[in-house]
């Protein structure tokens, strides 16, 4: 056309530039992969026929084909591309459907902190509010607990130069802020990490998961239904007892101890393992942090041992069909004698017959009992799983308890 219509002149033959040589890659088609993807067996002679129809150079061994696609099919690069071409030639409609049901079982590790959620919801049910305080503190606040604090390498300022070693300073500041802004009745808790520099270097930094709380102000406000009452050590004990013993059926105990952060402290023992402390918050801490809160009570617990306790299997006991026997035991002892160890002794001496024991009355009268003496009445419940108990079963246990109480606690039966 150029010569005929435009007067062009052909000066040489056609030249093929061919700037880049096309290399044909070899593709390995496995017999097993073809059967797996199609879910259907295609005869080897049919596979050979399809490959020839596609223009493939190919050779077959006992387990696979080695294929070289034609240069005009640059889209065929992988084994799955060859299988797709074979499936197209076989006919998608001719491949039978697989009526079997298949599934892949994937084992997922459960969230290690999933057991913490019931703790949070239970405390919220008790009227607590969860707070999140800054994990960075100044040198004074981070050192109140007496533990070596982790110093930041590049702090923003000196008020955020150390990682906290206790959650209580942050909770105390939050309570102080709320009381100064018209909210005098406080129930707060925090669940967060604390850090400790146990030795030099990064390897010496220890991290722990703690649960802490603070109560302040009125437990109940004055109304037509009840008188007003203040939060105290006993209400705090009730919250923790309801959480661990009531919710998780763990053995909850308190033992008097000296603990930084408290003026009057009790060690918290769960299943006879010390996990934290509770008590009236330290007036020294209040003064050092320049706070205005008074008569505040709090607790702090290392939650990690509790997670291990909660990970065990729960055992359910059948409801006993036989009646209980209730006995009251009135013991006279020194006024300084703690009641908790005696309760533990009664439960221990129960010989699997005592299911519960509680002090129900404490009587102090100098004229009736003498100076420095108190009378404590213990209510003891007996029950057996397979028979009805009689006096002959209960009386030896009571006598043994009286004997041990007099020997170990100098407590005598009140006449």
C-alpha positions in Angstrom: 0.0 0.0 0.0 2.8 2.4 0.8 4.3 1.7 -2.7 1.0 1.8 -4.5 -0.7 4.8 -2.9 2.0 6.9 -1.2 4.9 6.4 -3.7 7.1 4.6 -1.2 10.1 2.6 -2.1 11.2 -0.7 -0.6 14.9 -0.4 0.1 15.6 -3.8 1.8 14.0 -7.0 3.0 12.1 -7.2 6.3 14.3 -7.1 9.4 13.4 -8.9 12.6 15.0 -6.9 15.5 14.4 -9.7 18.1 16.0 -7.6 20.9 15.3 -10.1 23.7 15.5 -13.8 23.2 12.5 -15.7 24.5 13.5 -18.5 26.8 11.0 -21.3 27.3 11.0 -22.5 31.0 10.3 -26.2 31.8 7.4 -26.9 34.1 7.2 -30.1 36.1 3.6 -31.5 36.3 3.2 -34.1 39.1 0.7 -36.9 38.8 -0.2 -36.6 42.5 -0.8 -32.8 42.2 -3.0 -33.2 39.2 -5.2 -35.8 41.0 -5.3 -33.7 44.1 -6.3 -30.4 42.4 -8.9 -32.0 40.0 -10.2 -34.5 42.5 -10.5 -36.8 39.5 -8.2 -39.2 37.8 -7.3 -38.4 34.1 -5.7 -41.2 32.1 -2.1 -40.6 31.2 -2.8 -41.1 27.5 -5.5 -38.3 27.8 -3.0 -36.0 29.5 -0.5 -36.6 26.7 -3.2 -35.8 24.2 -4.2 -32.6 25.9 -0.5 -31.4 26.2 0.0 -32.1 22.5 -3.2 -30.2 21.6 -1.9 -27.2 23.7 1.4 -27.3 21.7 3.5 -28.4 24.7 6.8 -30.2 24.3 6.6 -32.9 27.0 8.0 -36.1 28.3 6.6 -38.5 30.9 8.2 -40.5 33.6 6.5 -42.8 36.1 5.4 -39.9 38.4 5.3 -36.7 36.4 5.5 -34.8 33.1 8.2 -32.3 32.1 6.5 -29.7 29.9 7.7 -26.8 27.8 4.9 -24.4 26.8 4.9 -22.8 23.4 6.3 -19.3 23.0 2.8 -17.9 22.2 1.6 -18.9 25.7 3.7 -16.7 28.1 0.8 -16.8 30.6 1.7 -20.4 31.5 4.4 -20.2 34.1 3.5 -22.6 36.9 2.3 -26.1 37.5 -1.2 -24.9 38.5 -1.5 -23.1 35.1 -0.9 -26.4 33.3 -3.5 -28.2 35.5 -6.0 -25.4 34.7 -5.5 -25.9 31.0 -6.0 -29.7 31.3 -9.1 -29.2 33.4 -10.5 -26.8 30.7 -9.9 -29.4 28.0 -11.4 -32.3 30.1 -14.4 -30.1 30.7 -15.4 -28.6 34.0 -18.9 -30.2 33.8 -17.4 -33.6 33.2 -15.4 -33.6 36.4 -17.6 -35.2 39.1 -18.4 -33.3 42.3 -16.8 -34.6 45.5 -19.6 -35.3 48.0 -17.3 -35.8 51.0 -17.0 -33.2 53.7 -13.5 -32.0 54.5 -12.2 -29.7 57.2 -9.0 -28.4 58.7 -8.6 -28.6 62.4 -6.7 -25.6 63.7 -5.6 -25.6 67.3 -5.5 -22.0 68.6 -3.9 -21.2 71.9 -6.5 -19.6 74.1 -6.0 -16.1 75.4 -3.9 -16.5 78.6 -5.7 -13.5 80.1 -9.3 -14.8 79.5 -9.6 -15.8 83.1 -9.0 -12.2 84.2 -12.3 -11.0 82.7 -14.5 -12.6 85.4 -12.3 -10.8 88.0 -13.0 -7.5 86.4 -16.7 -8.1 86.0 -17.1 -9.3 89.6 -15.4 -6.2 90.9 -17.6 -4.0 88.7 -20.6 -5.9 90.2 -19.3 -4.9 93.7 -19.5 -1.2 92.6 -15.9 -0.7 91.6 -14.8 1.3 88.6 -11.7 0.3 86.6 -9.1 3.0 86.0 -5.9 3.2 83.9 -3.2 5.3 85.3 0.2 6.3 83.9 2.8 3.6 84.2 5.6 6.3 84.3 6.2 8.0 87.6 8.7 10.2 89.3 11.5 8.9 91.4 9.7 9.5 94.7 6.4 7.7 93.8 8.2 4.7 92.1 10.4 4.3 95.2 7.6 4.3 97.8 7.2 0.5 97.7 10.9 0.0 98.5 11.6 -2.0 95.3 14.2 -0.8 92.8 12.5 1.0 90.0 13.4 0.7 86.3 14.8 4.1 85.1 13.9 5.3 81.6 16.8 5.8 79.2 15.3 8.9 77.6 12.5 10.3 79.7 10.3 13.1 78.6 10.7 14.8 82.0 11.5 13.9 85.6 7.8 13.2 86.4 7.9 10.3 84.0 11.4 9.0 84.5 10.7 5.6 86.1 8.4 2.6 85.6 6.0 2.1 88.5 6.7 -0.7 91.0 3.2 -0.5 92.6 -0.3 0.4 91.4 -1.3 2.0 94.7 0.2 5.4 94.2 -1.7 5.9 90.9 -5.0 4.7 92.6 -4.4 7.0 95.5 -3.9 10.0 93.2 -7.1 9.1 91.3 -9.0 8.9 94.5 -7.7 12.2 95.7 -8.6 13.9 92.4 -12.2 12.5 92.6 -12.7 13.5 96.2 -11.5 17.1 95.4 -14.0 17.2 92.5 -17.2 16.2 94.4 -17.0 12.4 94.4 -16.1 11.5 98.0 -17.3 7.8 97.8 -14.6 5.9 95.9 -14.3 2.3 94.8 -11.5 1.9 92.2 -9.4 -0.9 90.9 -6.7 -1.3 88.3 -5.3 -4.3 86.5 -1.9 -3.6 85.0 1.8 -4.4 84.9 4.5 -3.3 87.3 8.2 -3.5 86.8 11.2 -4.1 89.1 15.0 -3.7 88.4 16.1 -6.9 90.2 19.6 -6.7 88.8 21.7 -4.7 86.3 20.9 -4.6 82.6 17.9 -5.4 80.6 17.9 -9.0 81.7 17.4 -7.7 85.3 14.1 -6.1 84.5 11.2 -8.1 85.9 7.6 -7.6 84.9 4.5 -8.7 87.0 0.8 -8.5 86.5 -0.9 -6.9 89.5 -4.5 -6.2 90.6 -5.0 -3.3 93.1 -7.9 -1.5 94.5 -8.9 1.3 96.8 -12.1 2.1 98.8 -12.9 5.4 100.5 -16.0 7.2 101.9 -19.4 5.7 102.5 -20.3 2.1 101.9 -24.0 2.9 102.2 -25.6 6.3 102.0 -28.2 7.4 104.5 -31.7 6.5 103.3 -35.1 5.2 104.6 -33.8 1.7 104.2 -30.5 1.8 106.1 -28.2 4.1 108.0 -25.0 5.4 106.5 -21.9 3.4 107.0 -18.2 4.0 106.2 -15.9 1.8 104.2 -13.4 0.1 106.4 -11.1 -2.9 106.6 -14.0 -5.3 107.0 -15.9 -4.2 103.9 -12.6 -4.5 101.9 -12.2 -8.0 103.3 -15.8 -8.8 102.3 -15.1 -7.7 98.7 -12.0 -9.9 98.4 -13.6 -12.8 100.2 -16.6 -12.6 97.8 -14.2 -12.5 94.8 -11.9 -15.3 95.6 -13.8 -17.6 97.9 -17.3 -16.9 96.6 -16.6 -16.6 92.9 -13.6 -19.0 92.5 -14.1 -21.2 95.6 -10.5 -20.6 96.6 -9.4 -20.6 100.2 -9.0 -17.0 101.3 -7.1 -16.1 104.4 -5.6 -13.0 106.0 -2.5 -12.9 108.2 -1.2 -9.8 110.0 2.1 -8.5 108.5 4.1 -5.4 107.9 3.9 -4.2 104.3 5.0 -1.0 102.6 2.1 1.2 101.7 -0.1 0.3 104.6 -0.4 1.6 108.2 -2.2 -1.6 109.2 -1.6 -4.5 106.8 -2.7 -8.0 106.3 -1.1 -10.5 104.0 -3.5 -12.1 101.5 -3.2 -15.9 101.3 -5.0 -17.7 98.5 -4.9 -21.5 98.9 -2.2 -21.0 101.6 0.0 -19.0 99.1 0.8 -15.4 99.7 -0.2 -13.3 96.8 -0.5 -9.8 98.1 -1.6 -7.5 101.0 -4.5 -5.3 102.1 -5.1 -2.8 104.8 -5.4 0.9 105.6 -3.3 2.9 103.2 -0.2 4.5 104.5 -0.5 8.0 105.9 3.2 8.4 105.2 2.5 7.8 101.4 -0.4 10.3 101.6 1.9 13.0 103.1 4.7 12.4 100.6 2.4 12.6 97.6 0.7 15.7 99.1 -2.8 14.1 99.0 -5.9 14.9 101.1 -7.5 11.5 101.4 -8.0 10.0 104.9 -9.2 6.6 106.1 -8.6 5.0 102.7 -8.2 1.2 102.4 -6.7 -0.7 99.6 -5.2 -4.0 98.4 -2.6 -5.1 95.8 -2.3 -8.6 94.5 0.1 -10.4 92.2 -2.3 -11.9 89.7 0.1 -14.4 88.1 -0.1 -17.1 90.8 -3.9 -16.9 90.6 -3.8 -17.5 86.9 -2.1 -20.8 87.5 -4.6 -21.7 90.2 -7.5 -20.9 87.9 -6.1 -23.1 85.1 -6.8 -26.3 86.9 -9.8 -28.4 86.3 -12.9 -27.7 88.4 -14.2 -30.6 90.5 -17.9 -30.7 91.3 -19.2 -32.6 94.3 -22.7 -34.0 94.5 -25.1 -32.3 96.8 -25.2 -34.1 100.1 -28.6 -35.8 100.7 -28.0 -36.2 104.5 -28.9 -33.5 107.1 -26.4 -31.2 108.8 -25.6 -31.1 112.5 -25.0 -27.6 113.9 -22.9 -27.2 117.1 -21.9 -24.0 118.9 -18.6 -23.9 120.7 -17.9 -21.0 123.2 -14.2 -20.5 124.0 -12.6 -18.0 126.4 -9.2 -16.6 125.3 -6.9 -13.7 125.5 -8.3 -10.6 123.9 -5.2 -10.3 121.6 -5.7 -13.9 120.3 -6.6 -13.9 116.6 -9.7 -15.9 115.7 -8.6 -16.9 112.2 -6.0 -19.5 113.3 -8.6 -21.1 115.6 -11.1 -21.4 112.7 -8.4 -23.1 110.6 -7.6 -25.5 113.4 -11.3 -26.4 113.7 -11.6 -27.1 109.9 -8.4 -29.1 110.0 -9.6 -31.3 113.0 -12.9 -31.9 111.3 -11.8 -35.3 109.9 -13.8 -34.6 106.7 -17.0 -34.1 108.8 -16.9 -30.3 109.3 -18.0 -28.5 106.3 -18.0 -24.9 107.7 -16.9 -23.0 110.8 -17.4 -19.3 111.6 -17.2 -17.0 114.6 -20.7 -15.7 115.3 -20.2 -13.8 118.5 -17.4 -12.0 120.3 -18.2 -11.0 123.9 -15.9 -8.7 126.0 -16.8 -7.8 129.6 -14.3 -7.0 132.2 -16.7 -7.8 135.1 -17.9 -11.1 133.6 -14.7 -12.4 132.1 -11.8 -10.4 133.5 -9.3 -7.9 132.1 -7.9 -8.7 128.7 -10.2 -11.7 128.1 -12.8 -12.3 125.4 -15.3 -15.0 124.7 -15.8 -16.2 121.1 -18.6 -18.4 119.9 -17.9 -20.6 116.9 -20.7 -22.1 114.8 -19.6 -25.5 113.5 -21.5 -27.4 110.8 -21.1 -31.2 110.4 -22.3 -33.2 107.5 -21.4 -36.6 105.9 -21.8 -37.6 102.3 -23.1 -41.1 102.8 -24.8 -41.3 106.2 -26.7 -39.4 108.9 -24.4 -38.3 111.6 -25.1 -39.0 115.3 -23.8 -37.6 118.5 -21.3 -40.4 118.8 -19.8 -39.2 115.6 -19.6 -35.5 116.5 -18.7 -35.5 120.2 -15.2 -37.0 119.8 -14.4 -34.3 117.2 -15.6 -31.5 119.5 -13.6 -32.9 122.4 -10.5 -33.0 120.2 -11.0 -29.4 119.1 -11.4 -28.3 122.8 -8.2 -30.1 123.7 -6.1 -28.6 120.9 -7.6 -25.1 121.5 -6.5 -25.2 125.1 -3.0 -26.6 124.3 -2.1 -24.3 121.3 -4.2 -21.2 121.9 -4.8 -21.2 125.7 -8.5 -21.1 124.9 -10.8 -22.8 127.4 -14.4 -23.9 127.1 -16.6 -21.3 128.8 -18.5 -22.7 131.7 
